[in-house]
C-alpha cells in the first residue's frame, strides 16, 4: 500500500501522522503547517502550500526525507495513483495542440534543445509528469496526469515557460510470490560416487577393525529461480519465497536442505547453495583372502515448482510467473564389492 508518514520535526521526530489517500486540508487533521520530515512508501505524493492542492508544490517520491525545504508550510497532499510505467507526453508549441510538437518518454532538460520556453499545450498519454519552469526541476511546475488534455497554458499563466519535463517514478512494487505446490514436478534421480576405500585381508581369518571407521561428507542443495519470459520487475528488486512451509505438504523429501526463505534479487544470479555434513559408518569386517572396495554414494534428486507473482505498483496489479528449482543430495550411503585374492604360499 502506498502511504506517507509526516513528522513534526526533522529526523522523523515529534508527533506524526500516516496517510494512505490524498489529504485536501491538513487543518482537519490537526497537522497543518507543522511538517519538517517525512517518509514515502510506494507511489509519489505532491505537497501543497495551501489547502485544496493550491500554492507552491513539491514532489516526494519513495524514500526517507529527514529534512524538507518546505518546512512548516504544507497544508495539503495529493497521492499519485496513475500507472507510472512507460510514461509518455506530447507537448505542443501553441494552444489547442497546434504548431510543432515533441513526444517525451523520459526526463529531459529542454534548455539543451530547441523546445525551451515555447510550449503552450499538452496531451498526456501515460504516467504522471511534472513540467518545470526551470532546468534541473526548478521553479513552479504543472502536474500533468494520464489522460489529461491541457489545451491552453494561458489559463494557468504557464505560456512559454516549460524548461524541464520529468516523469514521476513509482516506488518499489509489492511482490507476493506463491509457490504452486500442486503443480510440483520431480526430476530424475541419480546416484554418483563421491569416495571409495579399499581394504585387503590376506589372512586365513576374518578381519575385523578394532574401531568403526566413520567419516563426514558434505552434501549440497542448490536452489534457483528463473522468470518466465520477460518480466516487468526491475533490476535490484527483491522478493522472497517461503519454501519450507510447503515442503512437507507436497511430499518432498525432507532431507532436501532447502532455505526457510529463498530471496530473489532481480539482476543477480537467483541461486543459492546450502551445505550440510553427513556422518557415514563404514563396514568394518573383511572375509579371509578378500579385497573389499567400499563405495560412498550420494543420491541426487531434484524438483521444480511454478511460482505465481502478484506485482502491485500503486493502483495497478499484474500477474507474472516464474519457476523455483531445487537440486541436491538427499542422502549419502555406501555399497561395497568383494574380490577374492589368491592365497600366498
C-alpha positions in Angstrom: 0.0 0.0 0.0 1.2 3.5 -0.8 1.5 5.8 2.1 3.1 8.9 3.5 4.2 9.4 7.1 4.7 13.0 8.1 6.6 14.2 11.2 6.5 17.4 13.2 10.3 17.8 13.5 13.3 17.0 11.3 14.9 13.5 11.5 11.4 11.9 12.0 10.9 13.2 15.5 7.9 14.6 17.3 4.3 14.0 16.6 3.4 12.2 13.3 0.5 11.2 11.1 0.2 8.5 8.5 -2.0 8.9 5.3 -2.9 6.4 2.6 -5.1 8.8 0.5 -5.0 12.4 -0.7 -5.5 15.0 2.1 -7.1 18.2 0.8 -6.9 20.0 4.2 -4.4 19.2 6.9 -6.2 21.6 9.2 -8.9 19.0 9.6 -6.2 16.5 10.6 -4.7 18.9 13.2 -1.4 18.8 11.4 -1.3 22.0 9.3 1.9 23.9 8.6 4.0 21.7 11.0 5.7 19.1 8.9 9.5 19.0 8.8 10.4 15.5 7.7 8.5 12.6 6.0 8.7 9.1 4.6 7.1 7.9 1.4 6.3 4.3 0.6 5.1 3.3 -2.9 3.6 5.9 -5.2 4.8 9.5 -5.2 3.0 12.3 -3.3 2.8 16.0 -4.1 2.7 18.5 -1.2 1.0 21.9 -1.5 1.4 25.2 0.4 -2.3 25.8 0.8 -5.5 23.6 1.3 -7.2 22.0 -1.7 -3.9 21.4 -3.6 -3.0 25.0 -4.3 0.1 27.1 -3.9 3.7 26.1 -4.0 4.1 22.4 -4.7 6.8 19.8 -4.3 7.1 16.2 -5.4 8.1 13.4 -3.0 8.9 10.0 -4.4 9.6 6.9 -2.4 12.3 7.4 0.2 13.0 9.0 3.6 13.3 12.8 3.8 14.9 13.7 7.2 14.6 17.4 6.3 12.5 19.1 3.7 12.7 22.5 2.0 9.1 23.4 2.6 9.2 23.0 6.4 6.1 24.1 8.3 4.4 25.2 5.1 2.4 22.2 3.9 -1.4 22.3 4.0 -2.5 19.5 1.6 -1.2 16.3 0.0 -2.1 14.6 -3.2 -1.4 10.9 -3.9 -0.4 10.0 -7.4 -2.4 6.9 -8.4 -1.5 6.5 -12.1 0.4 3.6 -13.6 3.8 5.1 -13.9 5.3 2.5 -16.2 6.1 3.5 -19.8 5.3 7.3 -19.4 4.6 9.4 -22.5 3.6 13.0 -23.0 3.2 15.2 -26.1 3.8 19.0 -25.7 2.8 21.5 -28.4 4.2 24.9 -29.4 0.8 26.6 -29.5 -2.5 26.4 -27.7 -5.0 23.8 -28.9 -2.3 21.4 -29.8 -1.1 23.4 -32.7 2.4 24.1 -34.1 5.4 22.0 -33.6 5.3 19.1 -31.1 7.6 16.9 -29.1 6.9 13.4 -27.6 8.8 12.6 -24.4 9.1 9.2 -22.7 11.8 10.1 -20.3 13.2 13.0 -18.4 14.5 15.9 -20.5 16.1 19.3 -20.0 14.6 21.5 -22.7 17.3 24.1 -22.4 19.6 21.7 -24.2 17.3 21.5 -27.3 15.1 23.7 -29.5 11.9 23.4 -27.5 12.7 25.5 -24.4 10.1 28.1 -23.2 7.8 27.6 -26.2 5.2 25.0 -25.1 1.6 26.1 -24.7 -0.5 22.9 -24.5 0.0 19.2 -23.9 -1.6 15.7 -24.0 -0.6 13.0 -21.5 -0.7 9.5 -23.0 0.6 7.6 -20.0 2.0 8.3 -16.5 2.2 11.5 -14.5 4.6 14.3 -15.4 6.0 17.4 -13.7 6.5 20.2 -16.2 9.0 22.6 -14.6 9.6 26.3 -15.1 13.4 26.0 -14.9 16.0 23.4 -15.7 17.1 20.8 -13.0 13.4 20.5 -11.8 13.4 24.1 -10.6 10.7 26.7 -10.0 7.0 26.2 -10.4 5.7 23.1 -12.1 2.5 21.9 -13.8 1.4 18.4 -12.6 0.2 16.6 -15.8 -1.6 13.3 -15.3 -2.5 10.4 -17.6 -5.4 11.2 -19.9 -5.1 15.0 -19.3 -5.6 17.3 -22.3 -4.4 20.8 -21.4 -5.3 23.0 -24.5 -4.0 26.3 -23.2 -1.3 27.1 -20.7 -2.5 30.7 -20.6 -5.3 29.7 -18.2 -2.6 28.9 -15.6 -0.1 31.6 -16.6 2.3 29.0 -17.9 2.7 30.1 -21.6 6.2 29.6 -22.9 7.7 28.6 -19.6 8.4 24.9 -19.7 12.1 24.1 -19.4 12.2 20.6 -17.9 9.9 17.6 -18.2 10.1 14.8 -15.6 8.0 11.6 -15.4 7.2 10.7 -11.8 8.6 7.4 -10.7 6.8 4.7 -8.8 8.3 3.2 -5.6 9.4 -0.4 -5.4 6.5 -2.7 -6.3 5.0 -5.1 -3.7 5.5 -8.6 -4.8 3.6 -11.6 -3.5 5.2 -14.9 -4.5 3.1 -18.1 -4.2 4.7 -21.5 -4.9 2.1 -23.7 -6.6 2.9 -27.0 -4.9 0.0 -28.8 -6.5 1.9 -28.4 -9.8 5.2 -29.8 -8.5 7.3 -31.8 -10.8 10.1 -34.2 -9.7 13.1 -34.7 -11.8 15.2 -37.8 -12.5 17.0 -39.4 -9.5 20.7 -40.2 -10.0 23.5 -41.6 -7.8 27.1 -40.6 -8.0 30.2 -42.0 -6.4 31.9 -39.4 -4.2 34.6 -41.6 -2.5 35.9 -45.1 -2.1 38.0 -47.2 0.3 40.0 -50.4 -0.3 40.6 -52.9 2.5 42.7 -56.1 2.0 42.6 -59.2 4.1 45.3 -61.8 3.1 45.0 -63.9 6.2 43.0 -67.1 6.7 40.8 -65.5 9.2 38.0 -62.9 9.1 39.5 -59.5 9.8 37.6 -57.0 12.0 38.6 -53.4 12.5 39.3 -52.5 16.1 37.0 -49.5 15.8 34.2 -48.5 13.5 35.6 -46.2 10.7 33.5 -43.1 10.3 33.8 -40.1 8.0 31.9 -36.9 7.4 30.7 -35.9 4.0 29.3 -32.6 2.8 26.2 -32.6 0.7 24.8 -29.6 -1.1 21.4 -28.3 -2.3 21.2 -25.7 -5.0 18.1 -23.5 -5.3 17.4 -21.4 -8.3 14.7 -19.1 -9.6 14.0 -18.2 -13.2 11.5 -15.7 -14.6 9.1 -17.0 -17.3 9.5 -14.8 -20.4 10.0 -11.0 -20.0 9.3 -9.5 -16.6 8.2 -6.0 -15.5 10.3 -6.4 -12.3 13.2 -4.0 -12.4 16.8 -4.8 -11.6 17.5 -4.6 -7.9 14.0 -5.5 -6.8 13.9 -8.2 -4.1 11.2 -10.7 -3.0 11.1 -13.9 -1.0 9.8 -17.4 -1.5 8.6 -19.2 1.6 9.9 -22.7 0.6 9.9 -24.8 3.8 6.3 -24.2 4.5 5.2 -26.2 1.5 7.8 -29.0 1.5 6.1 -31.4 3.9 2.6 -31.0 2.4 3.9 -31.5 -1.1 5.6 -34.8 -0.1 9.1 -33.7 -1.0 12.0 -35.5 0.6 12.6 -33.8 4.0 16.3 -34.4 3.6 16.5 -31.6 1.0 18.5 -28.9 2.7 16.3 -26.0 1.5 16.1 -22.4 2.7 13.3 -21.4 5.0 13.1 -18.3 2.9 14.7 -18.1 -0.5 15.4 -14.4 -1.5 15.3 -13.5 -5.2 17.0 -10.2 -6.3 16.4 -9.3 -10.0 19.7 -8.8 -11.8 21.7 -11.1 -9.7 22.1 -14.8 -10.0 19.0 -16.1 -8.4 20.5 -19.2 -6.8 21.9 -20.3 -3.5 23.8 -23.4 -2.4 23.3 -24.8 1.1 25.6 -27.4 2.6 25.3 -29.9 5.4 27.6 -32.6 6.8 26.6 -36.3 7.0 28.4 -38.9 9.0 28.7 -42.3 7.5 29.6 -45.5 9.4 31.6 -47.8 7.1 31.7 -51.6 7.1 34.4 -52.9 9.4 34.7 -56.7 8.6 36.5 -58.3 5.7 36.4 -62.1 4.9 39.7 -64.1 4.5 41.7 -63.6 1.4 39.5 -60.9 0.2 39.8 -57.3 -1.1 36.8 -55.2 -0.2 36.1 -52.0 -2.1 33.7 -49.6 -0.3 32.0 -47.0 -2.5 30.5 -43.9 -0.9 27.4 -42.9 -3.0 25.3 -39.7 -3.0 21.7 -39.8 -4.1 20.9 -36.7 -6.2 17.3 -35.6 -6.6 15.5 -32.5 -8.0 12.1 -30.9 -8.2 10.6 -27.8 -9.8 7.6 -25.7 -8.6 5.8 -23.0 -10.7 5.6 -19.6 -8.9 2.8 -17.1 -9.3 4.0 -13.5 -8.8 1.4 -10.8 -8.0 3.0 -7.4 -8.6 1.3 -4.4 -7.2 2.5 -0.9 -8.0 0.2 1.9 -6.9 -3.3 1.0 -8.1 -2.0 -1.4 -10.7 -1.8 -5.1 -10.2 -0.4 -7.7 -12.7 0.4 -11.3 -12.6 3.6 -13.0 -13.8 5.1 -16.4 -13.4 8.5 -17.9 -12.6 9.9 -21.3 -11.6 11.7 -22.4 -8.4 14.1 -25.4 -8.8 15.8 -27.3 -6.2 18.5 -29.9 -6.8 20.7 -31.6 -4.3 22.0 -34.6 -2.4 19.3 -36.1 -0.3 21.3 -38.9 1.3 24.7 -40.5 1.4 25.1 -44.3 1.7 27.6 -46.9 0.8 27.9 -50.1 -1.2 30.7 -52.5 -1.4 32.2 -55.1 -3.7 34.3 -58.1 -2.7 37.2 -59.7 -4.7 38.7 -63.0 -3.8 42.5 -62.9 -3.5 44.8 -65.8 -4.3 46.4 -67.5 -1.3 50.1 -66.7 -1.0 52.1 -69.8 -0.2 
